[in-house]
Amino acid sequence: MSTQTAVQDDILNQPQIYDPYEYALHDNPYPAYKDLRDKYPLYYNRKHDFYAVSRYDDCLAVLRNFKVFINSKSTTLEKEVIPGVLPFLLAMDPPEHTRLRHLMVDQFRPQNVAPLEAMVREMARKLLAAHADKGKIDIIQDFAAKLPMAIICKLMGVRSDDEDMLRGWTDDIVHRDDGSNAITEVNIAGTQQLLGYFETMIQGRIARGETGDDLVGQLMEFEKADKLSHIEVLGYLFLMAIGGNETTTKLIGNFTYQLWDRKSERDRLVADRSLIAGAVEETLRIDGPTQMQGRETSQPIEMHGHTIPAGSKVAVILTSGNRDDRHYDDPETYKIDRGAKDHLGFGGGLHSCLGAALARLEGRVALEEMLDVMPDWEIDLANAHRMHSAYVRGYTHLPVTFTPRSPQ
């Protein structure tokens, strides 16, 4: 038997310990991630026919090697795509990706996002004040799901009455059934409704002879100047609606859990607010909402003694990389002053999250305001529920109780 055949047999005979579509994995995937890092750094899932990398250095290498691990064929592991999805930034490679990212990158730089803090804080206070005297809140449904969607809708010029509707569609788009990577009617309907909403919004502005000075208006002006096609405008809005909602919502829920599970760290935040930004970063590292991203190989490439064929799906397990003890000391421990700015919570390489500065701002302000209103929260885990997605990890319901106080 040749060495290559032996390696092939070895990878095909690996135990099937990582299936991102199985609901049972979603509650606590981290033991499985450790097994992957320690025993199977290049993993092959036979059921869904994809490879996976789980160590920090491997994840970063894949993210940076955009010529071999491409986005334009796939940013997911599914064999099929949701019908009707239009070209969008994350699903592009250079030079198209470079052109589209360059158009909007300035809007999301930290210095340009910073002036939004007053609006974010006002909204966070308003949402929390409605529950302050009750001593209980579903931190997802009543706060974390509303805050980022309200902000991104404000930036896009979406009516506030439509925020819940858009959030429901984005939830439908990312949902997957237990153990399956098949595209469902729910995924398709959510996509069609979200894109249809933005198309109607744009056509209404055109009929009124206006564009507006919000993000939708800016994209419409780019289209008028032939810098974007119409479907690229819709693709941008599609990405901003999902990216501006799902991940930040789950980030807030995840640090709510982590700081309850490690109350000593929460006590440190109550005593020293300068540590809050660090708590957001540590949550992104150890329990980030974006657990995994997909890529597809444009050509064969060797990793860990095995050749991944061209056209293969590859899972980049970001949060596994963030817990790699080859890169971080004591990585399984939540430390708000760790200061790990090189984590993979926002991806990496060309496709690092465009909205990272906004997510950091929203996370920091949300935590500051939560500590003002409910510094002693307890979680009702019996009634907590997780979302089910291969890519995003977090809660859909997270009921908490706290000492009631008069709303300000």
N, C-alpha and C positions, 0 to 999 in steps of 0.2 A: 504494500500500500504506500502510495506517495505521501510525502509530508503534507502537500496541499489537500489531498483527499482526507487525510486524518484530521486536519484542521476543520475541513468542511463538515465531516461527520460529527466532530466535537461540538460545533456551534449549532448544528441541527438537533443534537440530542440534549441541549441544555434544558433544565426544568423550566416550565412555563410559570415564572414567578412574577412577571410584570405584564398585566393587561390593563392599559389605562381606561378601558371602557367598562371594566367591571366595577359595579357600585361598591363592592366589598373593599376595594383598594382605596376608595376615596376618603374614608374616615381617617386612615393612618397609613399612607404609602411609604413612610420613611424607613421601616425595617426592610421592605423590599428594595428600596433604593440602596441601602447599605450592602445588601447581598449582591446587587449588581456591581457596585463599585469594587467590592472586595474579591468577588469570584468571577464575574462575567462583565468585564469592562466594555466589551463589545457583545451585545446581547441580540439574539434573534427571536422574534415572536412568530411562531409558525402559523398560528390561527389567522393573524391579520397581515402576515408577510411584511414585517418591517424590522429594521435594525434599531438599536438604541445605544446611546452613549450616556454615561452617568458621572464620570469623573470631571472635576473642574477643568483641568487642562484640555481634555478631549472636547468638552462642551464648547469652550472658548475657541479652540482650533476650528471646529465645525462652523461656528458662527462667523468667524473671520474669513474662512475659505469660501467666499461667495461664488467663485468660479466653478468649484466642484459641487458644493452643497447649495443648490439653487433654490430660489423662492418662486420663480415664475411658473414652474410646473406644480408646486405643491407647498403650502405652508401647513398642511395637515397630513394625517396618515391615511385618510380615507382614499379609496380608489376612485370614488366619484366625487364630484363637486356639487354644491347646491345649485340647481338650475336657476339661471337668472342673475347670479352673482357677477358683477361687473369688475373690470380691472381696478385694483386699488393698490396703494403704496406697498403694503406688506407683501403682496403677491407679485412683485416685480423685481427684476435684476437690472443692473446698469446696462445701457445708459438711461433707460426709461425711468428706473427708480431714482437716479441722480436728478433728472429733470424735475420730477414731481416733488421730491423731498425739498429741493432747493427753493421751490416756490413758496412753501409754507413754513420752513424751518425757523425763520425769524420770529414768527408769531408765537412760537412755543419756547423761545429762549428764556432762561431764568429772569433776566432783567425786564423782559416784556410780559412775563406772567406775574411778576411781583405786584403790579398795581391791582391785580384781581383779589388780593387778600381781603380787603375791606368787604367786598361782595360775598366772598366765601364765608367770612366770619359772621356777617349779618344773617346769612341763610342758616348757618349751623346753629347760631343762638336761637333763631326763630323755631327751628325744628325741635331742639331740646327743651325749650321753654314750655312747649305744649305738654310735656310729660314730667316736668320738674317736681310738681306738687303731688304727683301720683306715686312716685317712687318705683315706677316700673316702665319699661320701654322694650319693644323689640328693636334692638339696635340696628338690624338690617332693614326691616320693613318701614320703620318709622324714622330712620335717620340715614344710615349708610347708603341705602338704595336711592334715597331722594336727593341727597346733597350733590353728588357728582353729576347726576342727570340734570338737575336744575341748573348747574353751572354750565355744562356743555350746551344745553338747550338755549340758555341765555346768550352764549357766545355765537350760536348758530342762528339766533332769531326765531327759535321755535316757541310757539305759544305755551305758556305755563300750564294751561289746561290739558295739553297734549303730552306732558312729560311721562305720566304713568303709562300711557298707551305705547309710546316709543320704548320705554323700559321693558314692557312686556314682550314686545317684538324681539328686542335684542336677547332676552332670556331664551325665547323660543329658538333663536338661531343657533345658540351654542349648546343647547341641550342634546344629549345622546341617550338612547335607551340602554338598559343594563346589558353589558357584554356584547354590544353591537356597535359597529362603526358605520352602519347603513344610514344614509340620508333619509329623513322621514318627512311626511307631509307637514308636520309642525315646523321643521326647519325651513322648508320651501315656502310655506305660507308667511312665516315671519320675515323672510328675505323679501318676498314680493310686496308685502305691506309696507316695510320700511322704505324700500326704494320707491314705491309708488307715492308715499307721503312726500318724500323730497322732490320727486318729479312734479307733483301737484304744486308744491310750495314754489318751485322755480318758475313754473309756467304762470302761476298767479302774479309773480313779480314782473315777469315779462309783459303780461297783459296790462299791468298798471304802469308800465314804462319805468320801473325802478329796479335797483339791485339791492341797495342797502349797504351799511357800513359794517356789517357783521361778517362772520366767516363765510356764510353762504354768498353774500354779496361780493366778497373778495374773489371767491372761486368763479362766480359768474363773470366778473370783470376779466379774469384770466382767460375764460372761454372766449369772450368777445375779442380779446387780443390774440387769439389763436395760440395761446400758451398751453391750453388744456382742451381736450375734446369734451363733449357733453357727457359721455359715459365715464370719463375720468373724474369729472366733477361729482357725479353721483357716487362713484367709487370712493372718493375722498370723504363724502358725507357719511357713507355707510361705515367706513372705518372709524371715523370720529365718534359716531353714535355708539358703536360697540366699545371701542377703546376708552372712550370718555366716561363709560358707565360701569361695565362689568368689573374691570380689574380694580378700580379704586374702591368700589363698593365692597369687594371681597377683602381688600387690604384693611379697611376699617374694621370689618368683622374679625379678621385674623388677629389684629393687634388687640382687639377687645378680649379675645380668648387668651392670647399669650400673656397679657398683663394680669389677667385673672388667675391663670395657671401659675404665674410667677409673681405673686403679690408683693414680694420684697422688691422687685424691680418697679412695680407700680408705685410703691411707697417712695422710692427714690425720685420718681417723676413728680410726685406731689410736693416733695421737699425742694426739688431743683428743676425748674421748668426748662433750663438750658439743655437738658438731656432728651427733650421730646423728639427733636429731629433725629437723634440717634436711635430712638426706639422705633421710629418709622423705618429707618434703614435696616435695623436688625430684623424687623418683621419681614421686610422684603427679602432678606437673606434666608432666614430659617423657615419661613412659612409664606413665601411669596404667592400671590394669587395666580401668576402665570407659571404653572408647574412645568410645562413642556411646550416646545415648538417643533413643528415638522419641517423637514427639508427633503429634497430629492437629489440623488447623485446624477450629475451630468456625464460622468465617466467613471470607470472602475477606480477604486482607491483602496489601499491597504491600511488596515488598522488592527493592532493587536494580533498580527499574524494571520489575518484573514482578509481576503479581498471582497469588498462590498461591490456588487455588480453595478453597472450603469443602470439608471432608471429605478433604483431602490429607494423606498421610503426610509427616512432616518428620523428617529425621535431624539431630540436634544433635551434631556431632563434637567432643566435649569436648577430646580431646587435641590436635586441630588448633588449637582456640582457645588452648590452653596453649602452643602453639609459634608464636603470631602475633607477628611482629616489630613490629606496630603497637601492641602492648601491652607486650611484654617486650624488653629489650635482649639481643642475642645468645641468642635463645631455644632454638636447637638445641644449645647447649652445656650439659652437665650440671655444675652448680655447687652443691655441698652447702650453701653459705652464702648462696645467692641470697635466701632469706627471702621467697619469694613465697607469702604466705598467701591471696592472692586467686585462686589457681588453681581450675580447674573439676573437679579430680579427684574431688570428692564431689558433683558436680552444682551446683545453685544454686537459688535461689528457694524456694518452698514445699516442693519435693520434694528439697531437699538431704539427703544421706544421714543417716538417723537414727542409724546406728551409727558415725559418723565418729570419735568419741572412742575407742571400743573398737578400731577398726581402727588408729588412730594408736598406741595403747598396745601392741597386739600387734606392730605393725611395729617400733616402737622397741625393745621388749624382745627380739624375735627377732634384730635386728641386733646389739644389745649382746652377746647370748649367742653369736652366730656369730663375732663378732670375738674373743671369749675363746678359743674352741675352734679356729677355723680362719681366722686373720687373713690367710693367704696363699693363698687358694683359687684354683684354676685350673679353667676350665670345659671339659668335653669336648663341644664344639659338634657334633661329628659324630654324637653319640648323643643330642642334645637334641631334644625334640619339643614343638611348640606345640599348644594347644587350638585348635579351630576354631569360632568364634562370631562373629556380626556385632557383638556388643556388648562382649564381654570379651576382652582380649588378655593372653596369658601362656603359660607353659609347663605341660605335663603331665609332662614328664621333663626334669630339668636336672642331669646328673651332674657332680660336682665332685671334685677331689682337693686334698689339703692335707697339710702336714707332720703326721704322726701324733703324738699326745700322750697321756699317761695320762689316762683319764677321771677326773673329780673326783666 
